[in-house]
Amino acid sequence: MALIVQKFGGSSVADADKIRNVARIVTETYRMGHSVVVVLSAQGDTTDDLIEKAREIHPGASKREMDMLLATGEQISISLCAMAIERMGYQAISLTGWQAGMLTDSAYSNARIKRVRTERIQKELDKKKIVLVAGFQGINKYDDITTLGRGGSDTSAVALATALHADLCQIYTDVDGVYTADPRVVTGARKIDEITYDEMLELASLGAQVLHNRSVEMAKRYNVNLEVLSSFSGKPGTKVKEVVKTMEKTHVSGVAKDKNVARIALVELEDQPGIAFKIFSLLAKKNINVDIILQSIGRDSSKDISFTVARSDAQAARELMEENRDIIGFKSVEVNEQVAKVSIVGAGMANNAGVACKMFEALFSAGININMISTSEIKVSVLVDERDTERAVQAIHDRFFSEFGNA
């Protein structure tokens, strides 16, 4: 039969009853004759609680020690779930990231997977055991525990599916699949039966919280058969694949929002060649990622450049610009952290005129001002005031997905 990797997020293993529910899902798959590898996140708010405990002891703790601490959350989940499966009468074994052969680089707190040595997992599968692996973690060349950063358990699951040549990788969460918008906050959000890797990658990168973008990148690169589904409802989920049946018909697949955004504006820059290079090379050297960029038309030998960064990088970006004021040449730097990015994504947008116009019309009708615009072949993003975020998402979603306004 098939080899299936199943990943369960923190909400799916938050308490004893939910762990037993995960054990039921896993053993049902096993009883069907499949080999099963399970990847688990830490329970509920465990990671946040551990971070808070660390702050009580040392607010500036090293990333190495933070990784040592945070990795314990997933280990609690896998051991408890293994116990639940054993109580049901099945053989199970829990493995930490390093026991499972997850080898990473040494970027503590945001490590990248270099390779997966599958010998131990395969040996346990050959013994007909259900294998539970701690997500979010690995080990580097110094034999130190590392963590993979935000969404790391998704990445762990896809990496294992790739290395084991799994037939299917299922990502279980607290929603039924991928929706046209967050169903918890947007009225009328619809579940999508299937979506392309590219669309899912854009949605994940733009703020949709169902899958992490690093896991989607890996799934696309290695053509992993991926499915997102609920650990509670038992309903079919969303297939993520290279090509979908409705690709030629699709205009917009979803609407996403991201509040982790800050806008930096450099006012009255000297209008001369090389200014943009000076600005963005400085940011790149400090590993500050830039998203939307807007440059005004030069007037009176000066121009303005605005760009967005992650809100957590806003202060560092401001200080970097101020430190290099004489090199760059500008009058002032302005930072606005009360903004948000709202985006539409769709594989067929490039060949369908008027999609962006409908988005702008929806925002105009809702009385929402657009601060910046960014486009690509499969997305349009706008920057709006943070207080307008939810209204913007709802207005755009209504325009494209209401009964009479479906794109």
C-alpha positions as CSV (number, residue, x, y, z in Angstrom):
1,M,0.0,0.0,0.0
2,A,1.0,3.7,0.2
3,L,3.5,5.5,2.4
4,I,1.7,8.6,3.9
5,V,3.2,11.4,5.9
6,Q,0.6,13.2,8.1
7,K,1.3,16.5,9.9
8,F,-0.8,17.8,12.7
9,G,-0.6,21.4,14.0
10,G,-0.6,22.7,17.5
11,S,-4.4,23.2,17.6
12,S,-4.8,19.5,16.6
13,V,-2.8,18.3,19.7
14,A,-3.8,21.0,22.2
15,D,-5.1,18.7,24.9
16,A,-5.6,15.0,25.7
17,D,-8.9,14.6,23.8
18,K,-7.4,16.1,20.7
19,I,-4.3,13.9,20.9
20,R,-6.6,10.9,21.1
21,N,-8.4,12.2,18.0
22,V,-5.1,12.4,16.2
23,A,-4.2,8.9,17.3
24,R,-7.6,7.8,15.9
25,I,-6.9,9.4,12.5
26,V,-3.4,7.9,12.3
27,T,-4.5,4.4,13.2
28,E,-7.4,4.5,10.8
29,T,-4.9,5.2,8.0
30,Y,-2.6,2.5,9.3
31,R,-5.5,0.0,9.4
32,M,-6.1,0.6,5.7
33,G,-2.7,-1.0,5.2
34,H,-0.6,2.1,4.7
35,S,2.8,2.9,6.3
36,V,2.4,6.1,8.3
37,V,4.9,8.8,9.4
38,V,3.4,11.5,11.6
39,V,4.9,14.9,12.2
40,L,3.6,16.9,15.1
41,S,3.8,20.5,16.3
42,A,4.0,21.6,19.9
43,Q,0.7,21.7,21.8
44,G,-1.4,24.8,21.5
45,D,0.5,27.8,22.9
46,T,3.4,25.8,24.2
47,T,6.0,27.5,22.1
48,D,4.8,31.0,23.2
49,D,4.8,29.8,26.8
50,L,8.4,28.6,26.5
51,I,9.5,31.9,24.9
52,E,7.9,33.7,27.9
53,K,9.7,31.4,30.4
54,A,13.0,32.2,28.6
55,R,12.4,36.0,28.8
56,E,11.8,35.7,32.6
57,I,15.3,34.2,32.9
58,H,17.2,36.0,30.2
59,P,15.6,38.4,27.7
60,G,18.7,38.3,25.5
61,A,19.3,34.5,25.6
62,S,21.3,33.1,22.7
63,K,19.5,31.6,19.7
64,R,21.3,28.3,20.4
65,E,19.9,28.0,23.9
66,M,16.4,29.1,22.6
67,D,16.5,26.3,20.1
68,M,17.4,23.8,22.8
69,L,14.4,25.0,24.8
70,L,11.8,25.4,22.0
71,A,12.5,21.9,20.6
72,T,11.1,20.4,23.8
73,G,7.5,21.4,22.8
74,E,7.4,19.0,19.8
75,Q,9.0,16.2,21.8
76,I,6.1,16.4,24.4
77,S,3.6,16.1,21.5
78,I,5.2,13.1,19.9
79,S,5.7,11.1,23.1
80,L,2.1,11.7,24.3
81,C,0.7,10.8,20.9
82,A,2.8,7.6,20.8
83,M,1.4,6.7,24.2
84,A,-2.1,7.2,22.9
85,I,-1.5,5.0,19.9
86,E,0.1,2.3,22.1
87,R,-2.9,2.3,24.3
88,M,-5.1,1.6,21.3
89,G,-3.1,-1.5,20.7
90,Y,-0.7,-0.4,17.9
91,Q,3.1,-0.2,17.8
92,A,4.5,3.3,17.7
93,I,7.8,5.0,18.2
94,S,8.5,8.7,18.7
95,L,11.7,10.3,17.2
96,T,13.2,13.7,17.7
97,G,14.4,15.6,14.7
98,W,17.9,14.4,15.0
99,Q,16.9,10.8,15.6
100,A,14.8,11.0,12.4
101,G,17.9,12.2,10.5
102,M,16.9,15.8,9.9
103,L,20.2,17.5,9.1
104,T,20.3,21.3,8.9
105,D,22.6,24.3,8.6
106,S,23.6,26.3,11.7
107,A,21.3,29.2,11.4
108,Y,19.8,28.8,14.9
109,S,16.1,29.7,15.2
110,N,15.7,29.7,11.4
111,A,17.7,26.7,10.1
112,R,17.4,25.3,6.6
113,I,17.2,21.5,6.0
114,K,20.3,20.3,4.1
115,R,19.4,16.6,3.9
116,V,17.3,13.9,5.6
117,R,18.9,10.6,6.5
118,T,15.9,8.2,6.4
119,E,17.6,5.0,7.6
120,R,16.2,5.0,11.2
121,I,12.7,5.9,10.0
122,Q,12.8,3.2,7.4
123,K,14.0,0.6,9.9
124,E,11.0,1.4,12.2
125,L,8.6,1.3,9.3
126,D,9.9,-2.1,8.3
127,K,9.0,-3.3,11.8
128,K,5.4,-2.2,11.0
129,K,5.5,0.7,13.5
130,I,3.8,4.0,13.2
131,V,6.6,6.6,13.4
132,L,6.1,9.9,15.0
133,V,8.6,12.7,14.3
134,A,9.1,16.0,16.1
135,G,8.5,18.8,13.6
136,F,10.2,22.1,13.6
137,Q,13.7,20.8,14.5
138,G,16.9,19.2,13.3
139,I,20.6,18.9,14.1
140,N,23.6,20.8,12.7
141,K,27.2,19.7,12.0
142,Y,28.1,20.6,15.6
143,D,25.5,18.1,16.9
144,D,23.5,21.1,18.2
145,I,19.7,21.1,18.1
146,T,18.3,23.6,15.6
147,T,14.8,24.9,14.9
148,L,13.4,25.7,11.5
149,G,11.5,28.9,12.3
150,R,7.9,29.9,11.7
151,G,5.9,27.1,10.0
152,G,8.8,24.7,10.6
153,S,6.6,21.6,11.1
154,D,5.1,22.0,7.7
155,T,8.6,22.1,6.2
156,S,9.6,19.0,8.3
157,A,6.6,17.1,6.9
158,V,7.3,18.0,3.3
159,A,11.0,17.3,3.6
160,L,10.2,13.8,5.1
161,A,7.7,13.1,2.3
162,T,10.4,14.1,-0.2
163,A,13.1,12.0,1.3
164,L,10.9,8.9,1.8
165,H,9.3,9.2,-1.6
166,A,5.9,9.3,0.1
167,D,2.8,8.8,-2.0
168,L,1.0,11.6,-0.1
169,C,1.7,14.3,2.4
170,Q,-1.4,15.4,4.4
171,I,-1.3,18.7,6.4
172,Y,-4.0,18.5,9.1
173,T,-5.1,21.8,10.5
174,D,-8.2,23.4,12.2
175,V,-9.9,24.3,8.9
176,D,-11.3,22.1,6.1
177,G,-8.7,23.1,3.6
178,V,-7.5,26.2,1.7
179,Y,-10.2,28.9,1.4
180,T,-10.8,31.9,-0.8
181,A,-10.1,33.9,2.4
182,D,-9.8,33.2,6.1
183,P,-13.2,31.6,6.9
184,R,-12.9,32.7,10.5
185,V,-13.1,36.4,9.7
186,V,-14.5,36.7,6.1
187,T,-18.2,36.0,5.5
188,G,-18.8,33.8,2.5
189,A,-15.3,32.3,2.2
190,R,-15.3,29.2,0.1
191,K,-13.2,26.0,0.3
192,I,-11.0,25.4,-2.8
193,D,-11.0,21.8,-4.0
194,E,-7.6,22.2,-5.7
195,I,-5.0,24.9,-6.1
196,T,-1.7,25.2,-7.9
197,Y,1.7,25.3,-6.1
198,D,2.3,28.8,-7.4
199,E,-1.1,30.1,-6.1
200,M,-0.6,28.4,-2.8
201,L,2.9,29.8,-2.5
202,E,1.7,33.3,-3.2
203,L,-1.1,33.0,-0.7
204,A,1.2,31.6,2.0
205,S,3.8,34.3,1.3
206,L,1.1,37.0,1.5
207,G,-0.3,36.1,4.9
208,A,-2.6,33.1,4.5
209,Q,-1.8,30.9,7.5
210,V,-2.8,27.5,6.3
211,L,0.6,26.5,4.9
212,H,4.1,28.0,5.4
213,N,5.7,29.2,2.2
214,R,8.9,27.2,2.7
215,S,6.9,24.0,2.7
216,V,5.1,24.9,-0.5
217,E,8.4,25.8,-2.2
218,M,9.8,22.4,-1.3
219,A,6.6,20.6,-2.4
220,K,6.7,22.3,-5.8
221,R,10.4,21.7,-6.3
222,Y,10.0,17.9,-5.6
223,N,6.4,17.5,-6.9
224,V,5.1,16.3,-3.5
225,N,1.5,15.2,-3.6
226,L,0.1,17.6,-1.0
227,E,-3.3,17.8,0.7
228,V,-4.6,20.3,3.3
229,L,-7.5,19.1,5.5
230,S,-9.1,19.3,8.9
231,S,-8.3,17.1,11.8
232,F,-11.8,17.6,13.2
233,S,-14.4,17.5,10.4
234,G,-13.3,14.3,8.5
235,K,-14.2,16.1,5.2
236,P,-12.1,16.0,2.0
237,G,-9.5,18.8,1.9
238,T,-7.7,20.9,-0.7
239,K,-5.2,19.3,-3.1
240,V,-2.1,21.4,-3.9
241,K,-0.6,20.4,-7.3
242,E,1.2,21.6,-10.4
243,V,-1.9,21.8,-12.7
244,V,-5.5,22.1,-11.7
245,K,-8.6,21.3,-13.9
246,T,-10.0,24.9,-13.7
247,M,-6.7,26.7,-14.4
248,E,-7.9,28.2,-17.7
249,K,-11.1,29.4,-16.0
250,T,-9.5,30.8,-12.9
251,H,-9.2,34.5,-12.4
252,V,-8.8,34.9,-8.7
253,S,-8.3,32.0,-6.3
254,G,-8.1,33.8,-3.0
255,V,-7.7,37.0,-0.9
256,A,-5.0,37.3,1.7
257,K,-3.9,39.9,4.3
258,D,-0.6,40.5,6.1
259,K,-0.4,42.9,9.0
260,N,3.3,42.3,9.5
261,V,4.2,45.2,7.3
262,A,5.8,48.7,7.7
263,R,6.2,51.4,5.1
264,I,9.5,53.3,4.9
265,A,9.5,56.6,2.9
266,L,12.7,58.5,2.0
267,V,11.7,62.0,1.2
268,E,13.4,64.4,-1.2
269,L,16.1,62.1,-2.5
270,E,18.7,63.5,-4.8
271,D,17.6,62.6,-8.3
272,Q,20.7,60.9,-9.7
273,P,21.7,57.5,-11.1
274,G,22.5,54.8,-8.5
275,I,20.3,56.0,-5.7
276,A,18.0,52.9,-5.7
277,F,21.1,50.7,-5.8
278,K,22.6,52.5,-2.7
279,I,19.4,52.1,-0.7
280,F,18.6,48.5,-1.4
281,S,22.1,47.2,-1.4
282,L,22.4,48.5,2.2
283,L,19.2,46.7,3.2
284,A,20.3,43.5,1.5
285,K,23.6,43.5,3.4
286,K,21.6,43.6,6.6
287,N,19.3,40.8,5.4
288,I,16.3,43.1,5.5
289,N,13.8,41.9,2.9
290,V,11.9,44.5,0.8
291,D,8.6,43.9,-0.8
292,I,6.6,46.7,-2.4
293,I,8.6,49.6,-3.9
294,L,7.2,52.9,-5.2
295,Q,9.3,55.7,-6.7
296,S,7.8,59.1,-7.5
297,I,8.6,61.1,-10.7
298,G,11.6,63.4,-10.0
299,R,10.8,67.1,-9.7
300,D,13.2,69.9,-8.8
301,S,16.2,67.5,-8.8
302,S,14.6,65.3,-6.1
303,K,12.2,62.4,-5.8
304,D,10.7,60.1,-3.1
305,I,11.1,56.4,-2.7
306,S,8.8,54.3,-0.5
307,F,9.1,50.6,0.3
308,T,7.7,48.0,2.7
309,V,9.5,45.7,5.1
310,A,8.4,43.3,7.8
311,R,7.3,45.3,10.8
312,S,10.0,43.6,12.9
313,D,12.6,45.1,10.6
314,A,11.2,48.6,10.6
315,Q,13.4,50.1,13.3
316,A,16.5,48.5,11.9
317,A,15.7,49.8,8.4
318,R,15.1,53.3,9.8
319,E,18.4,53.3,11.7
320,L,20.3,52.0,8.7
321,M,18.9,54.8,6.5
322,E,19.7,57.5,9.1
323,E,23.2,56.1,9.5
324,N,23.8,56.5,5.8
325,R,22.0,59.7,5.2
326,D,25.0,61.4,3.8
327,I,25.8,58.6,1.4
328,I,22.2,58.3,0.1
329,G,21.2,62.0,0.3
330,F,17.7,62.6,1.4
331,K,15.8,65.1,3.5
332,S,13.9,62.8,5.9
333,V,12.9,59.2,6.6
334,E,9.3,58.4,7.6
335,V,8.1,55.1,9.0
336,N,4.5,54.0,9.2
337,E,3.8,50.7,11.0
338,Q,0.0,51.2,10.9
339,V,-0.4,49.7,7.5
340,A,-1.3,46.2,6.1
341,K,-1.0,44.4,2.8
342,V,-4.1,43.0,1.1
343,S,-3.6,40.8,-2.0
344,I,-5.5,38.8,-4.6
345,V,-4.0,35.7,-6.2
346,G,-5.0,33.7,-9.3
347,A,-3.2,31.7,-11.9
348,G,-5.3,33.1,-14.7
349,M,-5.0,36.7,-13.9
350,A,-2.3,37.6,-16.4
351,N,-4.6,36.7,-19.3
352,N,-7.7,38.3,-18.0
353,A,-8.0,42.1,-18.3
354,G,-9.8,44.0,-15.7
355,V,-9.0,41.9,-12.6
356,A,-7.0,44.7,-10.9
357,C,-9.7,47.2,-11.9
358,K,-12.3,45.1,-10.0
359,M,-10.1,45.0,-7.0
360,F,-9.6,48.8,-7.0
361,E,-13.4,49.3,-7.6
362,A,-14.2,47.2,-4.5
363,L,-11.9,49.3,-2.4
364,F,-13.2,52.6,-3.8
365,S,-16.8,51.5,-3.1
366,A,-15.8,50.7,0.5
367,G,-14.1,54.1,0.9
368,I,-10.7,52.6,1.4
369,N,-7.6,54.5,0.2
370,I,-4.7,52.7,-1.5
371,N,-1.2,53.7,-0.4
372,M,0.9,51.5,-2.7
373,I,0.4,48.9,-5.4
374,S,2.4,45.9,-6.5
375,T,1.6,43.4,-9.3
376,S,2.9,40.1,-10.8
377,E,1.5,37.5,-13.2
378,I,-0.6,35.9,-10.5
379,K,-1.1,38.5,-7.8
380,V,-2.0,42.1,-7.1
381,S,-1.2,43.6,-3.7
382,V,-2.2,46.9,-2.2
383,L,-1.1,48.7,0.9
384,V,-3.9,50.1,3.0
385,D,-4.3,51.6,6.5
386,E,-4.3,48.8,9.1
387,R,-7.7,49.8,10.5
388,D,-9.2,49.1,7.1
389,T,-7.7,45.6,6.7
390,E,-10.7,43.5,7.5
391,R,-13.1,45.7,5.5
392,A,-10.8,45.6,2.5
393,V,-10.5,41.8,2.5
394,Q,-14.3,41.5,2.8
395,A,-15.0,44.1,0.1
396,I,-12.6,42.4,-2.3
397,H,-13.8,39.0,-1.5
398,D,-17.5,40.0,-2.1
399,R,-16.5,41.6,-5.4
400,F,-14.9,38.4,-6.7
401,F,-16.8,35.6,-5.0
402,S,-20.3,36.8,-4.3
403,E,-23.1,35.1,-6.3
404,F,-23.3,38.0,-8.8
405,G,-19.7,39.2,-8.8
406,N,-17.8,36.0,-9.2
407,A,-14.7,36.6,-11.4
